[in-house]
């Protein structure tokens, strides 16, 4: 089977959203949106990878694929839970009513409907795609609740007294909406509440994820149309602290939010609890073109989510960080999985990593990838954090196609897709720059 270390990458062709992320029977399972026929988006399947430690991943092939009317044109995003030793997967099935005659893997005019579907497995590896699927929420017909087309991405979790599900949707007047369901048995679901926000974020909320941390309750969303800059990607992933009342599924959503990542390349994140009970999150890196014409799409380093003093931190998972122990002096000495740079950046300084520029301007960390990215008008080239408060320590994780800049151990992160990096690393004070690769 195809194997990856540190960053899970497409086994070939195309991947996007992470799905069904779970620690189950001694392994981490990460499913993902997968088009197995070409390095482009199309009829979605669920690919599947497994890891013992979040470091080394092994692709398992296709787990879910279209077999029924409700998912005839794709098994779209969803989540996983464990109950009584079984793995339960929940996903959005899509049926097109108007197929593009020149490309059967695409729909015309948004003429499709979405259903929420469940399938189970005794071992987390084998799934009965022909006989094991159950439609738990058919296409929404109620004009006052959600939307028949744009309702998707079920996230399921165990509450205090029952199971809960949230799906992303939109209101009739095009505001993002969350729809909450409750179940006693994981199979029969009852609508409990809907939550939207006046003057809210974007016009539809994809990939919702709600969870509790010691420092507060967190909501993660990927709103469509959040940003309005002409010709640039408007769909972005955000996070915020909320208040959730389980009994009524009422949720207070604030006006303020953080970006999941200030590189604005990551999208559709999903979280799970790791072996030690830490909340861990992964997200999809949007890439403008296939690598060597063969594969397109990869995931960021698994990140531990913590809340301190009202701020959401995304920290490199310790299993990942402890791998970088071998000191090197040049990028050419690095392992094929990449290398890590640690540096205290001073005002006015710039670090160049293979042509990718990282600089400090006052209390902000900035990045520029103009020298290592294809010309694509809908991708941003320059990025910056808000003003940082905890110093100017950088840990930079470098892969051939992804650079992740962790500021002050996760206060902010800038992640950028890159192409054509060189091995040259330059800093104003090279003697202070520390470089490590995998042992």
HULIN-V171305 format. One record per residue. N is the residue number from 1. RES is the residue in three letters. SS is DSSP state (alpha for helix, beta for strand, coil for the rest). PSI is psi in radians with two decimals (999 if undefined). OMEGA is omega in degrees with one decimal (* if undefined). Layout:
BEGIN
[[N/RES/SS/PSI/OMEGA] [N/RES/SS/PSI/OMEGA]]
END
This chain:
BEGIN
[[1/UNK/coil/2.63/177.2] [2/UNK/coil/2.30/-177.2] [3/UNK/beta/2.57/175.4] [4/UNK/beta/2.68/170.2] [5/UNK/beta/2.49/178.5] [6/UNK/coil/-1.15/179.6] [7/UNK/coil/2.20/174.6] [8/UNK/coil/2.17/-176.4] [9/UNK/beta/2.81/177.7] [10/UNK/coil/2.39/177.7] [11/UNK/coil/-0.04/-174.7] [12/UNK/coil/2.69/178.0] [13/UNK/beta/-2.25/-168.2] [14/UNK/beta/2.41/165.2] [15/UNK/beta/2.70/167.0] [16/UNK/beta/-2.09/-165.7] [17/UNK/beta/2.39/167.1] [18/UNK/beta/2.48/-178.2] [19/UNK/beta/2.73/168.9] [20/UNK/beta/0.62/-178.8] [21/UNK/beta/2.16/-175.0] [22/UNK/beta/2.56/167.8] [23/UNK/beta/2.05/-169.3] [24/UNK/beta/2.14/176.4] [25/UNK/coil/0.80/173.3] [26/UNK/coil/0.06/178.9] [27/UNK/beta/2.63/167.8] [28/UNK/beta/2.26/176.2] [29/UNK/beta/2.26/175.6] [30/UNK/beta/1.94/173.6] [31/UNK/beta/2.93/-178.0] [32/UNK/beta/2.66/174.3] [33/UNK/beta/2.28/-169.4] [34/UNK/beta/2.22/170.7] [35/UNK/beta/1.86/-168.1] [36/UNK/coil/0.02/-171.2] [37/UNK/coil/-0.33/-178.1] [38/UNK/coil/2.86/179.8] [39/UNK/coil/1.02/179.1] [40/UNK/coil/2.87/179.1] [41/UNK/coil/2.53/177.6] [42/UNK/coil/-2.72/180.0] [43/UNK/coil/2.10/-170.7] [44/UNK/beta/2.40/167.7] [45/UNK/beta/3.03/169.0] [46/UNK/beta/1.97/166.8] [47/UNK/beta/3.03/-170.8] [48/UNK/beta/2.29/174.6] [49/UNK/beta/2.66/-175.8] [50/UNK/beta/2.52/178.5] [51/UNK/beta/2.57/173.5] [52/UNK/coil/-0.43/-166.9] [53/UNK/coil/0.10/-175.2] [54/UNK/coil/0.06/-179.6] [55/UNK/coil/-0.96/-178.6] [56/UNK/beta/2.16/-176.8] [57/UNK/beta/2.51/176.8] [58/UNK/beta/2.09/178.4] [59/UNK/beta/2.43/-177.6] [60/UNK/beta/0.04/-177.5] [61/UNK/beta/-2.80/-176.3] [62/UNK/beta/2.24/177.9] [63/UNK/beta/-0.83/-179.3] [64/UNK/beta/2.51/176.7] [65/UNK/coil/2.77/-175.6] [66/UNK/coil/2.31/176.7] [67/UNK/coil/-0.30/-175.5] [68/UNK/coil/2.91/-178.4] [69/UNK/alpha/-0.79/-173.2] [70/UNK/alpha/-0.42/177.1] [71/UNK/alpha/0.44/-176.1] [72/UNK/coil/-0.57/-176.6] [73/UNK/coil/0.43/171.1] [74/UNK/beta/2.44/170.0] [75/UNK/beta/1.73/-173.0] [76/UNK/beta/-2.98/-162.2] [77/UNK/beta/2.71/179.9] [78/UNK/beta/-2.82/-169.7] [79/UNK/beta/3.14/-177.8] [80/UNK/beta/2.58/169.4] [81/UNK/beta/2.85/175.3] [82/UNK/beta/2.44/175.2] [83/UNK/beta/2.22/179.7] [84/UNK/coil/0.67/176.6] [85/UNK/coil/-0.19/179.8] [86/UNK/beta/2.65/170.5] [87/UNK/beta/2.27/176.7] [88/UNK/beta/2.16/175.3] [89/UNK/beta/2.44/176.1] [90/UNK/beta/2.31/-177.1] [91/UNK/beta/2.94/177.4] [92/UNK/beta/2.13/173.4] [93/UNK/beta/2.46/-176.9] [94/UNK/beta/2.37/174.7] [95/UNK/beta/2.13/179.1] [96/UNK/beta/2.42/171.4] [97/UNK/coil/-0.25/179.9] [98/UNK/coil/1.70/-176.3] [99/UNK/beta/2.45/174.3] [100/UNK/beta/2.02/-177.3] [101/UNK/coil/-0.31/179.4] [102/UNK/coil/-0.10/-179.2] [103/UNK/beta/1.67/-173.4] [104/UNK/beta/-0.16/179.2] [105/UNK/beta/0.12/179.3] [106/UNK/beta/2.72/-178.5] [107/UNK/beta/2.62/175.6] [108/UNK/coil/2.47/169.0] [109/UNK/coil/0.48/-178.3] [110/UNK/coil/0.54/-178.4] [111/UNK/coil/1.31/178.1] [112/UNK/beta/2.98/175.5] [113/UNK/beta/2.69/-174.6] [114/UNK/beta/2.37/175.1] [115/UNK/beta/2.70/175.1] [116/UNK/beta/2.27/-168.3] [117/UNK/beta/2.59/178.2] [118/UNK/beta/2.53/172.2] [119/UNK/beta/2.56/-176.7] [120/UNK/beta/2.88/177.9] [121/UNK/beta/2.49/177.5] [122/UNK/coil/-0.35/-175.2] [123/UNK/coil/0.00/-179.2] [124/UNK/coil/0.06/-179.6] [125/UNK/coil/-0.76/-174.7] [126/UNK/coil/2.28/-179.3] [127/UNK/coil/2.31/-179.3] [128/UNK/coil/1.55/-176.4] [129/UNK/coil/-0.40/-176.4] [130/UNK/coil/-0.49/-175.4] [131/UNK/coil/-0.09/-170.4] [132/UNK/coil/0.06/-175.4] [133/UNK/coil/2.42/177.7] [134/UNK/beta/2.16/174.8] [135/UNK/beta/2.05/-177.4] [136/UNK/beta/-0.48/175.6] [137/UNK/beta/1.84/-179.8] [138/UNK/coil/3.02/177.9] [139/UNK/coil/2.35/-175.1] [140/UNK/coil/2.22/179.3] [141/UNK/coil/-0.28/-178.9] [142/UNK/coil/2.03/-175.9] [143/UNK/coil/-0.29/-177.4] [144/UNK/coil/-0.07/-177.6] [145/UNK/coil/1.95/174.1] [146/UNK/coil/-2.63/-172.5] [147/UNK/coil/2.41/-176.9] [148/UNK/coil/-0.56/-178.2] [149/UNK/coil/-0.98/-170.5] [150/UNK/coil/1.14/170.2] [151/UNK/coil/2.09/-171.1] [152/UNK/beta/3.05/170.0] [153/UNK/beta/1.04/-178.3] [154/UNK/beta/2.26/172.3] [155/UNK/beta/2.15/-174.9] [156/UNK/beta/2.46/176.0] [157/UNK/beta/2.82/176.7] [158/UNK/beta/2.16/175.1] [159/UNK/coil/-2.83/-177.5] [160/UNK/coil/-0.60/-174.1] [161/UNK/coil/-0.01/-176.1] [162/UNK/coil/-3.11/174.9] [163/UNK/beta/2.54/-179.4] [164/UNK/beta/2.63/178.0] [165/UNK/beta/2.42/169.8] [166/UNK/beta/2.37/173.8] [167/UNK/beta/2.65/178.2] [168/UNK/beta/2.53/-177.2] [169/UNK/beta/-2.82/178.2] [170/UNK/beta/2.73/176.2] [171/UNK/coil/2.92/177.7] [172/UNK/coil/-0.47/178.9] [173/UNK/coil/0.46/170.0] [174/UNK/coil/0.93/167.6] [175/UNK/coil/2.58/176.6] [176/UNK/beta/2.54/-176.7] [177/UNK/beta/2.50/170.7] [178/UNK/beta/2.41/177.3] [179/UNK/beta/2.18/-176.4] [180/UNK/beta/2.36/177.5] [181/UNK/beta/2.79/179.2] [182/UNK/beta/2.53/179.7] [183/UNK/beta/2.54/174.6] [184/UNK/coil/-0.36/-170.9] [185/UNK/coil/0.12/179.4] [186/UNK/coil/-0.09/-178.2] [187/UNK/coil/-0.62/-177.8] [188/UNK/coil/2.11/-171.0] [189/UNK/coil/2.39/-179.1] [190/UNK/beta/2.29/176.1] [191/UNK/beta/2.25/-179.0] [192/UNK/beta/-0.79/-174.3] [193/UNK/beta/2.80/169.8] [194/UNK/beta/2.57/-177.9] [195/UNK/beta/2.22/173.2] [196/UNK/beta/-3.04/-176.1] [197/UNK/coil/2.15/175.5] [198/UNK/coil/2.38/-175.8] [199/UNK/coil/0.76/-173.7] [200/UNK/coil/-2.80/-172.1] [201/UNK/coil/2.01/176.8] [202/UNK/coil/-3.01/-177.0] [203/UNK/coil/-0.09/175.0] [204/UNK/beta/2.44/-176.6] [205/UNK/beta/1.86/177.8] [206/UNK/beta/2.80/168.0] [207/UNK/beta/0.93/177.4] [208/UNK/beta/2.55/178.2] [209/UNK/beta/2.11/178.0] [210/UNK/beta/2.39/176.4] [211/UNK/beta/2.83/178.8] [212/UNK/beta/2.51/170.4] [213/UNK/beta/2.99/178.1] [214/UNK/coil/-0.51/-177.0] [215/UNK/coil/-0.08/-179.8] [216/UNK/beta/2.98/179.7] [217/UNK/beta/2.37/-172.4] [218/UNK/beta/2.38/170.3] [219/UNK/beta/2.26/175.2] [220/UNK/beta/2.31/-178.8] [221/UNK/beta/2.76/170.6] [222/UNK/beta/1.45/-177.1] [223/UNK/beta/2.37/172.9] [224/UNK/beta/2.31/178.0] [225/UNK/coil/0.48/-179.7] [226/UNK/coil/-0.81/-178.5] [227/UNK/coil/2.62/-172.0] [228/UNK/coil/0.29/179.7] [229/UNK/coil/2.26/-174.9] [230/UNK/coil/2.29/174.8] [231/UNK/coil/0.08/178.9] [232/UNK/coil/2.70/-176.3] [233/UNK/coil/2.09/-178.9] [234/UNK/coil/-0.24/-179.0] [235/UNK/coil/2.10/-174.3] [236/UNK/beta/2.68/179.6] [237/UNK/beta/2.31/-177.5] [238/UNK/beta/2.90/177.1] [239/UNK/beta/2.72/-177.3] [240/UNK/beta/2.81/174.3] [241/UNK/beta/2.33/-176.3] [242/UNK/beta/3.04/170.0] [243/UNK/beta/2.23/-174.9] [244/UNK/beta/2.25/175.9] [245/UNK/beta/1.93/-171.1] [246/UNK/coil/-0.73/-173.9] [247/UNK/coil/-0.72/-178.3] [248/UNK/coil/-0.12/-173.8] [249/UNK/coil/0.58/172.1] [250/UNK/beta/2.45/-178.6] [251/UNK/beta/2.26/174.0] [252/UNK/beta/2.06/-178.2] [253/UNK/beta/2.16/-176.4] [254/UNK/coil/3.02/175.2] [255/UNK/coil/-0.45/-175.1] [256/UNK/coil/2.56/175.9] [257/UNK/coil/2.85/169.4] [258/UNK/beta/2.64/165.1] [259/UNK/beta/2.51/174.2] [260/UNK/coil/-0.70/-176.3] [261/UNK/coil/2.35/-172.7] [262/UNK/coil/0.09/168.4] [263/UNK/coil/-0.29/176.3] [264/UNK/coil/0.38/174.5] [265/UNK/coil/-0.44/-176.3] [266/UNK/beta/2.53/-176.0] [267/UNK/beta/2.81/172.7] [268/UNK/beta/0.86/-178.2] [269/UNK/beta/2.75/172.9] [270/UNK/beta/2.51/-177.6] [271/UNK/beta/2.85/176.1] [272/UNK/beta/2.90/172.8] [273/UNK/beta/2.38/179.2] [274/UNK/coil/-3.04/-175.7] [275/UNK/coil/-0.51/-177.8] [276/UNK/coil/0.07/-180.0] [277/UNK/coil/0.16/176.7] [278/UNK/coil/2.57/176.4] [279/UNK/beta/2.06/-174.9] [280/UNK/beta/2.43/-176.4] [281/UNK/beta/2.49/172.0] [282/UNK/beta/2.77/179.6] [283/UNK/beta/2.79/-178.4] [284/UNK/beta/2.35/173.2] [285/UNK/beta/2.04/175.1] [286/UNK/coil/2.24/-176.4] [287/UNK/coil/2.45/-175.2] [288/UNK/coil/-0.39/-177.8] [289/UNK/coil/2.82/-178.5] [290/UNK/coil/2.62/176.1] [291/UNK/beta/2.11/-177.5] [292/UNK/coil/0.46/179.7] [293/UNK/coil/0.15/-169.4] [294/UNK/coil/-0.68/-176.0] [295/UNK/beta/2.67/-179.2] [296/UNK/beta/2.10/178.7] [297/UNK/coil/2.35/177.6] [298/UNK/beta/3.02/-178.0] [299/UNK/beta/2.66/178.4] [300/UNK/coil/2.98/172.5] [301/UNK/coil/2.36/173.5] [302/UNK/coil/2.31/-172.7] [303/UNK/beta/2.36/176.0] [304/UNK/beta/2.23/-179.2] [305/UNK/beta/2.17/177.6] [306/UNK/beta/2.60/178.9] [307/UNK/beta/2.20/177.6] [308/UNK/beta/2.21/176.7] [309/UNK/coil/0.72/175.5] [310/UNK/coil/0.12/179.3] [311/UNK/beta/2.44/-179.3] [312/UNK/beta/2.13/180.0] [313/UNK/beta/2.55/174.4] [314/UNK/beta/1.83/-173.1] [315/UNK/beta/2.53/178.1] [316/UNK/beta/2.30/179.5] [317/UNK/coil/2.38/-176.4] [318/UNK/alpha/-0.53/177.2] [319/UNK/alpha/-0.60/178.2] [320/UNK/alpha/-0.88/-172.3] [321/UNK/alpha/-0.65/-176.6] [322/UNK/coil/-0.13/177.2] [323/UNK/coil/-0.42/-172.7] [324/UNK/beta/1.46/-175.2] [325/UNK/beta/-0.28/-176.8] [326/UNK/beta/2.05/-179.3] [327/UNK/beta/2.44/176.4] [328/UNK/coil/2.87/179.7] [329/UNK/coil/-0.13/-177.4] [330/UNK/coil/2.51/-177.7] [331/UNK/alpha/-0.49/-179.7] [332/UNK/alpha/-0.30/179.0] [333/UNK/alpha/-0.06/-171.4] [334/UNK/coil/2.70/171.1] [335/UNK/beta/2.76/-179.4] [336/UNK/coil/-0.36/178.3] [337/UNK/coil/-0.06/174.2] [338/UNK/beta/-2.88/-176.1] [339/UNK/beta/2.95/-179.1] [340/UNK/beta/2.42/175.1] [341/UNK/beta/2.34/172.5] [342/UNK/beta/2.39/-173.1] [343/UNK/beta/2.43/171.2] [344/UNK/beta/1.86/-172.9] [345/UNK/coil/2.34/-178.9] [346/UNK/coil/2.86/-178.4] [347/UNK/coil/2.28/177.6] [348/UNK/coil/-0.11/-178.3] [349/UNK/coil/2.74/176.1] [350/UNK/beta/2.39/170.8] [351/UNK/beta/2.32/175.1] [352/UNK/beta/2.11/179.9] [353/UNK/beta/1.68/179.3] [354/UNK/coil/0.36/-177.8] [355/UNK/coil/-0.16/176.0] [356/UNK/beta/2.19/-171.5] [357/UNK/beta/2.25/174.8] [358/UNK/beta/2.27/-176.5] [359/UNK/beta/2.86/173.9] [360/UNK/beta/2.25/175.6] [361/UNK/beta/1.78/-175.4] [362/UNK/coil/-2.14/-178.8] [363/UNK/coil/0.32/178.6] [364/UNK/beta/2.56/171.4] [365/UNK/beta/2.30/-174.5] [366/UNK/beta/2.72/178.2] [367/UNK/beta/2.63/-179.2] [368/UNK/beta/2.14/-179.8] [369/UNK/coil/0.36/-177.8] [370/UNK/alpha/-0.57/-177.0] [371/UNK/alpha/-0.12/-173.8] [372/UNK/alpha/0.74/-178.1] [373/UNK/coil/2.45/178.1] [374/UNK/coil/2.81/177.6] [375/UNK/coil/1.86/177.7] [376/UNK/coil/2.09/-170.9] [377/UNK/coil/-0.37/-176.4] [378/UNK/coil/0.20/175.1] [379/UNK/coil/2.38/178.3] [380/UNK/coil/2.60/-178.1] [381/UNK/coil/-0.43/-176.5] [382/UNK/beta/2.54/-172.9] [383/UNK/beta/2.74/174.4] [384/UNK/beta/2.63/174.4] [385/UNK/coil/2.88/162.1] [386/UNK/coil/3.12/177.1] [387/UNK/coil/2.23/-179.2] [388/UNK/coil/2.73/-171.8] [389/UNK/coil/-0.17/-168.6] [390/UNK/coil/0.33/-178.1] [391/UNK/coil/-2.92/-173.5] [392/UNK/coil/0.77/177.1] [393/UNK/beta/2.31/178.8] [394/UNK/beta/2.33/165.5] [395/UNK/beta/2.06/-171.3] [396/UNK/beta/2.10/-179.0] [397/UNK/beta/2.13/-170.6] [398/UNK/beta/2.12/171.8] [399/UNK/coil/2.92/-178.1] [400/UNK/coil/-0.64/-175.9] [401/UNK/coil/0.18/179.8] [402/UNK/beta/2.24/173.1] [403/UNK/beta/2.26/-179.9] [404/UNK/beta/2.07/-176.5] [405/UNK/beta/1.89/178.7] [406/UNK/beta/2.07/-177.6] [407/UNK/beta/2.16/178.5] [408/UNK/coil/0.85/174.6] [409/UNK/coil/0.73/171.9] [410/UNK/coil/0.10/174.5] [411/UNK/coil/-0.79/170.4] [412/UNK/beta/2.77/176.7] [413/UNK/beta/2.44/170.1] [414/UNK/beta/2.03/177.7] [415/UNK/beta/2.34/-175.4] [416/UNK/beta/2.28/167.3] [417/UNK/beta/2.43/-177.9] [418/UNK/coil/2.77/177.5] [419/UNK/coil/2.40/173.0] [420/UNK/coil/0.56/175.4] [421/UNK/coil/2.51/170.0] [422/UNK/coil/3.10/178.4] [423/UNK/coil/0.03/-175.7] [424/UNK/coil/2.20/175.0] [425/UNK/beta/2.21/-178.2] [426/UNK/beta/2.46/173.8] [427/UNK/coil/2.77/-178.5] [428/UNK/coil/-0.56/180.0] [429/UNK/coil/1.34/-175.7] [430/UNK/alpha/-0.51/-178.5] [431/UNK/alpha/-0.33/-180.0] [432/UNK/alpha/-0.15/-177.5] [433/UNK/coil/2.23/178.7] [434/UNK/beta/2.33/-175.7] [435/UNK/beta/2.34/-177.6] [436/UNK/beta/2.66/171.4] [437/UNK/beta/-3.11/-174.8] [438/UNK/beta/2.50/-179.0] [439/UNK/coil/999/*]]
END
